[in-house]
């Protein structure tokens, strides 16, 4: 997924929404972002605590809209779904 597409799809969502990655049946918190070596693209990295949408947006504000997002396993991110049954909305990337 291109960064510009992600931003366009999430701009009306709560900035407090938390980010997760779906890996099969597992849903893991996205804690970090890293540049992919020798590439303008980004790798989302799972960890203990999920970052919020506003934290991700702040870190990526100077990035090109053409930047591609990849999962922690270096697979392209194609979309997401929402989980609204939590106190804070969850954006689950897949």
Buried (B, 14 or more C-beta within 10 A) or exposed (E): BBBEBBBEEBEEEEEEBBBBBBBEEEBBBBBEBEEEEEEEBBBBBBEEEBBBBEBBBEEBEEBEEEBBBBBBEEEEBEEBEEBEEEEEBBBBBB
